[in-house]
Amino acid sequence: MLFKKSITSKLIFLLISFSVLLAGVMALATRFSFQESFLEYVTDAELAELDGMVEKLSTKYQEVGSWEFVARKHKVWMSYLPEKTRSEQGQVLPPPHREHRTDLPPHQRPRPDLRPPPPPTDKSGLSTRLRLINLEGRRVIGPPDETGNQTLREIIVNGEVVGYLSLTPVPLPIEGIDERFRDDQMDTIYYIATVAILLAVVAGIPLGRRFVKPVKSIAAGAHQLAQGKFETRIEPQGQDELGQLAHDFNGLASALERNEALRRQGMADISHELRTPLALIRSEIEAMQDGIRPLNLQQLGKLHGSAQQLNSLVDDLYDLALTDAGALNYRKQDIDLAEILGAAAESVVNSFSKSGLSLKVQLPTELEIFGDPKRLRQVVDNLLKNSRRYTNRNGSIILSAWQKGSQVHFTIEDSAPGVEPEILPRLFDRFYREEASRNRATGGAGLGLSICRNIVEAHQGTIEAEASELGGLKVSVTLPIEG
């Protein structure tokens, strides 16, 4: 295509079209409005000219007592018209003077011109639109009204109305000076409308480009994201909706960049976690094949432990995939969360003791909620296992729960080591593990907290991490009672 229908061209076309339409509507509206106002002005001006005529007619009526002095008497009627109107009708100016030749015989002398003046050619003249009407509404003299649209001027004698002057408005088109005045005004209106259209065109092009510039910037950035360049950022321009869209775009790009980094790190971690037990199993089997290690229950126990570690990792990956896809099967029912928390705590007492850790449980008698007991137990087990794995020896863990309003809360907090504040929001990202004080040597692929978050959110709840007063990590879970 020779003409690319870009957003810029469409926007400019819309601006110009709207300007043309607006200017046209304004010109037409002004034209009709001005025409009506101008006709009213002309009518009011003509009525003002009738003041003297009304005074003369009322004086004569007072003398005569009726309209007989003017009825069917055209010349008398014309004599009462304003001087301007009579001048236009040829009633004031005398006929051209002709020299009276007395030296010629009578039969050769020019005859006086006794012909009446020609009828007026101005159809909009006052005499063609003015008439006298008596109290009964019958026309006394003047042309008949064929329009049905007339303005009445009262004729008053001794405080009583004795008749009316009926004036028909000026017909369109208006002729003469008034017509020229109207046309001059309309020409001015059309000129202003034309200038407005030109200004809209001149201003619309740069304004359109300025408006579309941030859109093009966002479109270019989206194209970069589609190519996998998640480091792309765009500069917000302004504080309007497009500026907010630019901020949201940068937030999306940051999230994609972070997720991509986590994905790559996760793949490396998963590879490492899979490689470790597999390498151990293979080395143990090869050692037994070569006769280096005896084939006994102790060696088989080591192989079984490595297989269990491998199986646990695969199970975590499977659960994470299901929770991410929303395909995990939830069987919700009325349950006692306090009972689930107590059972989970009791199941880890021995392992905590072997690790040199103390577990303190603070639970109410019951906490009735609507949820999946198996999945919520999985959340508690993961959180307790996470605390046991990362808490220093001789440390302590506290499990507490309570109800507040329509929600149930439970927390698991442990002692040192702690977590840096900037790391707390990332703890629930998949494959994420804090590498400093909570060392990866303790094991785990960084999937447990991510699974916990997905399960809690499936119950319309929230899970958050913060620094614990004991010096370690505090994880808080909030669940609605109704599920």
C-alpha positions in Angstrom: 0.0 0.0 0.0 1.2 3.5 -0.9 -0.5 5.0 2.2 0.1 3.2 5.5 -2.9 3.6 7.8 -0.9 4.3 10.9 -2.3 5.5 14.2 -0.8 8.9 13.5 -2.5 9.3 10.1 -5.8 8.0 11.5 -5.6 10.4 14.4 -4.8 13.4 12.2 -7.6 12.5 9.9 -10.0 12.3 12.8 -8.9 15.7 14.1 -9.2 17.3 10.7 -12.6 15.7 10.1 -13.9 16.7 13.5 -12.6 20.3 13.0 -14.3 20.5 9.6 -17.6 19.1 11.0 -17.5 21.4 14.0 -16.7 24.4 11.8 -19.5 23.5 9.4 -22.0 23.0 12.2 -21.0 26.3 13.8 -21.3 28.1 10.5 -24.7 26.7 9.8 -26.0 27.3 13.3 -24.6 30.8 13.3 -26.1 31.5 9.9 -29.6 30.5 10.9 -29.3 32.1 14.3 -28.0 35.3 12.8 -30.7 35.3 10.1 -33.4 35.0 12.8 -31.8 37.7 14.9 -31.3 40.0 11.9 -34.9 39.6 10.8 -36.0 40.6 14.3 -33.6 43.6 14.2 -35.0 44.8 10.8 -38.6 44.3 12.1 -37.9 46.2 15.3 -36.2 49.0 13.3 -39.3 49.3 11.0 -41.7 49.3 13.9 -39.6 52.2 15.4 -40.1 54.1 12.2 -43.9 53.8 12.6 -44.0 56.0 15.8 -44.7 59.1 13.8 -47.3 57.4 11.6 -49.1 56.0 14.7 -49.2 59.4 16.2 -50.6 61.0 13.0 -53.2 58.3 12.6 -54.4 58.5 16.2 -54.7 62.3 16.0 -56.8 62.1 12.8 -58.9 59.3 14.2 -59.6 61.4 17.3 -60.9 64.2 15.0 -63.0 62.0 12.7 -64.0 59.2 15.0 -63.6 56.4 12.5 -61.2 55.1 9.8 -63.3 56.4 6.9 -60.7 59.1 6.2 -58.2 56.5 5.0 -60.4 53.5 4.0 -59.8 52.6 0.3 -57.9 55.9 -0.2 -54.5 54.9 -1.4 -53.0 58.4 -1.7 -54.2 59.4 1.8 -52.7 56.1 3.2 -49.4 56.8 1.4 -49.3 60.3 2.8 -49.2 58.8 6.3 -46.2 56.5 5.5 -42.8 57.4 6.9 -41.0 59.9 4.7 -38.3 57.3 3.9 -40.9 54.9 2.6 -42.7 57.6 0.5 -39.3 58.6 -1.0 -38.6 55.1 -2.0 -42.1 54.9 -3.6 -41.7 58.2 -5.5 -44.3 60.0 -3.4 -42.2 63.0 -2.2 -40.0 64.0 -5.0 -41.9 66.1 -7.6 -41.9 65.1 -11.3 -39.1 66.5 -13.4 -39.7 70.2 -14.3 -40.6 70.7 -17.9 -40.2 74.2 -19.4 -43.7 75.8 -20.2 -43.5 77.2 -23.7 -45.9 80.1 -24.0 -44.6 81.1 -27.4 -46.1 78.0 -29.0 -49.6 77.6 -30.2 -51.8 75.6 -27.8 -51.9 72.5 -30.0 -48.1 72.4 -30.1 -47.4 72.9 -26.4 -46.3 69.7 -24.6 -49.0 68.1 -22.5 -48.4 67.6 -18.8 -47.5 64.1 -17.8 -50.6 62.9 -15.9 -49.5 59.3 -15.6 -49.1 57.9 -12.1 -45.7 56.9 -11.0 -44.6 53.4 -11.8 -45.4 50.8 -9.1 -42.7 50.1 -6.7 -40.2 47.4 -7.7 -39.0 46.7 -4.2 -41.1 43.8 -3.1 -39.7 44.1 0.4 -40.7 47.8 0.8 -42.6 48.9 3.8 -45.7 49.9 1.8 -46.1 46.3 0.5 -46.1 44.8 3.9 -48.0 47.4 6.0 -51.7 47.5 6.5 -54.3 49.1 8.8 -56.6 46.8 10.8 -59.7 47.8 12.8 -60.7 46.4 16.2 -62.7 43.6 14.5 -59.5 42.5 12.8 -60.7 43.5 9.3 -58.3 45.2 6.9 -59.0 48.9 6.4 -56.3 49.5 3.8 -53.0 48.1 2.7 -52.1 44.9 1.0 -53.5 41.6 2.3 -51.3 39.4 4.5 -50.5 36.2 2.7 -48.0 34.8 5.1 -50.0 34.6 8.3 -47.0 36.0 10.1 -47.5 39.6 11.2 -46.5 42.0 14.0 -49.2 44.3 15.4 -48.6 47.9 16.6 -51.5 49.3 18.6 -53.1 52.7 17.8 -54.4 54.2 21.0 -56.8 57.2 21.3 -57.7 58.5 24.8 -56.3 55.3 26.4 -58.3 52.9 24.2 -57.1 50.8 21.3 -58.9 51.8 18.1 -56.9 49.8 15.6 -53.6 48.2 14.7 -50.8 48.6 12.2 -50.0 45.2 10.9 -46.5 44.6 9.6 -45.4 41.5 7.7 -41.7 40.7 8.4 -39.2 41.2 5.6 -39.3 38.3 3.2 -36.2 36.4 2.3 -33.9 37.1 0.6 -33.5 40.6 2.0 -32.6 43.2 -0.6 -30.6 46.4 -0.5 -28.3 47.6 2.2 -29.7 45.2 4.8 -29.0 42.3 2.5 -25.4 43.5 1.9 -25.0 43.8 5.7 -26.2 40.3 6.2 -24.0 38.9 3.4 -21.0 40.7 4.9 -21.6 39.1 8.3 -22.0 35.7 6.7 -18.8 36.1 4.7 -17.0 36.9 8.0 -18.4 33.8 9.6 -17.3 31.6 6.7 -13.8 33.2 6.8 -13.5 32.5 10.5 -14.6 28.9 10.0 -12.1 28.4 7.2 -9.3 29.8 9.4 -10.4 27.5 12.2 -10.1 24.5 9.9 -6.7 25.5 8.7 -5.5 26.0 12.2 -6.9 22.6 13.2 -4.9 21.0 10.3 -1.7 22.9 11.1 -2.0 22.2 14.9 -3.4 18.6 14.4 -0.3 17.2 12.7 2.2 18.0 15.5 -0.3 17.3 18.2 -1.2 13.9 16.6 2.5 13.0 16.4 3.1 14.1 20.0 0.1 12.0 21.2 1.2 8.9 19.2 4.9 9.1 20.2 4.4 7.3 23.6 2.2 4.7 21.9 4.9 4.0 19.4 7.5 3.7 22.2 5.3 1.2 24.1 4.7 -0.8 20.9 8.4 -0.9 20.2 9.1 -2.1 23.7 6.4 -4.8 23.4 8.1 -6.0 20.2 11.4 -6.3 22.1 9.7 -8.3 24.9 8.2 -10.6 22.3 11.8 -11.3 21.2 12.8 -12.3 24.7 14.6 -9.0 25.5 13.2 -8.7 29.0 15.7 -6.0 30.0 13.8 -3.6 27.8 12.5 -0.5 29.6 10.7 2.6 28.3 10.7 6.2 29.6 7.3 7.2 30.9 6.1 10.5 29.3 3.6 12.4 31.4 1.3 11.3 34.2 -1.7 10.4 32.1 -3.1 7.0 31.1 -0.2 6.5 28.7 2.3 7.4 31.4 0.7 4.8 33.7 0.7 2.3 30.9 4.5 2.9 30.5 5.0 2.3 34.3 2.9 -0.9 34.0 5.0 -2.0 31.0 8.2 -1.6 32.9 6.7 -3.5 35.8 5.8 -6.3 33.5 9.2 -6.3 31.9 10.8 -6.5 35.4 8.6 -9.4 36.3 9.4 -11.3 33.1 13.1 -10.6 33.6 13.0 -11.8 37.2 11.0 -14.9 36.2 13.4 -15.7 33.4 16.4 -15.4 35.8 14.6 -17.7 38.3 13.8 -20.2 35.5 17.4 -20.4 34.5 18.6 -20.6 38.1 15.8 -23.1 38.8 16.9 -25.3 35.9 20.5 -25.2 37.2 19.3 -26.0 40.7 17.0 -28.8 39.6 19.8 -30.3 37.5 22.1 -30.1 40.6 19.5 -31.6 42.9 18.8 -34.5 40.5 22.5 -35.1 39.8 23.5 -35.4 43.4 21.3 -38.4 44.4 21.7 -40.0 41.0 25.5 -39.7 41.2 25.4 -41.2 44.7 23.2 -44.1 43.7 25.4 -44.8 40.7 28.7 -44.6 42.6 27.3 -46.9 45.4 26.1 -49.5 42.8 29.4 -49.4 40.9 31.4 -49.8 44.2 29.3 -52.8 45.1 29.7 -54.2 41.5 33.5 -53.8 41.8 33.5 -55.5 45.2 34.7 -52.3 46.9 31.6 -52.1 49.1 29.8 -55.1 50.4 26.2 -55.7 49.4 24.5 -55.5 52.7 21.5 -53.8 54.4 23.6 -50.7 55.4 24.6 -50.0 51.7 21.0 -50.7 50.6 19.8 -48.2 53.2 22.1 -45.5 51.7 20.7 -46.3 48.3 17.2 -46.1 49.6 17.8 -42.7 51.2 19.2 -41.3 48.0 16.1 -42.6 46.1 13.8 -41.0 48.7 15.6 -37.7 48.2 15.1 -38.0 44.5 11.5 -39.0 44.9 10.8 -36.0 47.2 12.2 -33.6 44.6 10.1 -35.1 41.8 7.0 -34.9 44.0 7.7 -31.3 44.7 8.1 -30.5 41.0 4.9 -32.3 40.2 2.9 -30.5 43.0 4.3 -27.2 41.8 3.3 -27.9 38.2 -0.2 -28.8 39.4 -0.7 -25.8 41.6 0.7 -23.4 38.9 -1.8 -24.8 36.4 -4.7 -24.8 38.9 -5.1 -28.5 38.2 -4.4 -29.6 41.8 -7.5 -31.4 43.1 -9.0 -29.7 46.2 -11.5 -31.5 48.3 -12.8 -28.8 50.6 -14.9 -29.6 53.7 -15.6 -28.3 57.2 -12.4 -29.0 59.2 -10.7 -28.1 62.4 -7.5 -26.3 61.5 -6.3 -26.5 65.1 -6.3 -30.3 64.9 -4.4 -30.2 61.7 -1.8 -27.9 63.1 -1.4 -29.9 66.3 -1.0 -33.2 64.3 1.7 -31.6 62.1 3.6 -30.3 65.1 3.4 -33.7 66.9 4.8 -35.5 63.8 8.0 -33.4 63.8 8.8 -33.4 67.5 11.3 -36.2 67.3 13.1 -34.8 64.2 13.3 -31.4 65.8 14.8 -32.9 69.0 17.4 -34.7 66.9 18.3 -31.4 65.3 18.7 -29.7 68.7 15.6 -27.6 68.2 12.7 -26.8 70.5 9.1 -26.5 69.2 6.5 -24.4 71.1 2.8 -24.8 70.1 0.2 -22.2 71.0 -3.2 -23.3 69.6 -6.8 -22.7 70.6 -9.2 -25.6 71.3 -10.6 -25.5 67.8 -10.5 -23.4 64.6 -13.3 -24.3 62.3 -12.8 -23.4 58.6 -13.8 -24.7 55.1 -10.8 -26.2 53.3 -8.9 -29.2 52.0 -7.3 -30.9 55.1 -4.7 -32.7 53.0 -3.4 -29.6 51.2 -3.4 -27.5 54.3 -1.5 -30.1 56.1 1.0 -30.0 53.2 1.4 -26.3 53.8 2.1 -26.7 57.5 4.5 -29.6 56.9 6.5 -27.6 54.3 6.7 -24.6 56.6 7.9 -26.7 59.6 10.4 -28.6 57.4 11.7 -25.2 56.2 12.2 -24.0 59.7 13.9 -27.2 60.8 16.2 -27.1 57.8 17.4 -23.5 58.2 17.3 -22.9 61.9 20.6 -23.1 63.8 21.1 -25.9 66.4 19.8 -25.1 69.8 17.3 -22.8 68.2 13.5 -22.5 68.8 10.4 -22.6 66.6 6.9 -21.3 67.7 3.7 -22.4 66.0 0.7 -20.3 67.0 -2.9 -19.8 65.7 -6.0 -17.7 66.5 -9.3 -16.5 65.0 -10.1 -12.8 64.3 -13.4 -11.9 62.8 -14.2 -14.0 59.7 -10.5 -15.1 59.3 -8.2 -17.6 60.9 -4.4 -16.8 61.3 -1.5 -19.1 62.0 2.2 -18.3 62.1 5.5 -20.3 62.2 8.5 -18.3 63.4 12.0 -19.5 64.1 15.3 -18.2 65.6 18.5 -17.2 63.8 19.7 -17.1 61.2 17.6 -14.3 59.7 16.8 -13.2 56.2 17.8 -9.9 54.6 14.8 -7.5 54.3 15.2 -7.1 50.5 15.0 -10.9 50.1 11.7 -11.4 52.0 9.4 -10.6 49.0 11.2 -13.2 46.9 11.1 -16.1 49.2 7.9 -17.4 47.6 9.3 -17.4 44.1 9.8 -20.8 42.6 13.4 -22.2 42.8 14.5 -19.2 45.0 16.8 -20.0 47.9 18.6 -17.5 50.1 22.3 -18.2 49.6 23.9 -16.4 52.6 23.0 -17.4 56.2 20.3 -19.9 55.2 22.8 -22.0 53.2 21.9 -24.3 50.3 24.1 -27.0 51.8 21.1 -27.8 54.0 19.3 -29.1 50.9 16.1 -28.3 49.2 15.4 -27.0 45.7 13.4 -23.9 46.7 10.0 -25.2 45.8 8.3 -25.7 49.1 7.3 -22.0 49.8 6.1 -21.6 46.2 3.8 -24.6 46.6 2.6 -23.2 49.9 1.7 -19.9 48.3 -0.3 -21.6 45.5 -2.3 -23.8 48.0 -3.0 -20.8 50.3 -4.2 -18.6 47.4 -6.4 -21.5 46.2 -8.1 -21.2 49.6 -8.6 -17.4 49.0 -6.0 -16.7 51.7 -2.6 -14.9 51.9 0.9 -15.9 53.0 3.6 -13.5 54.0 7.2 -13.5 55.3 8.8 -11.1 57.7 11.6 -10.9 60.2 10.9 -12.8 63.4 11.4 -11.4 66.9 13.3 -14.6 67.6 16.0 -13.5 65.1 14.9 -15.7 62.2 12.0 -15.9 59.8 8.3 -15.5 60.5 5.7 -16.8 58.0 2.1 -15.7 58.5 -0.9 -17.4 56.9 -4.4 -16.0 56.8 -7.4 -18.0 55.7 -11.1 -17.1 55.4 -13.4 -19.2 57.6 -15.8 -19.8 54.7 -13.1 -20.8 52.3 
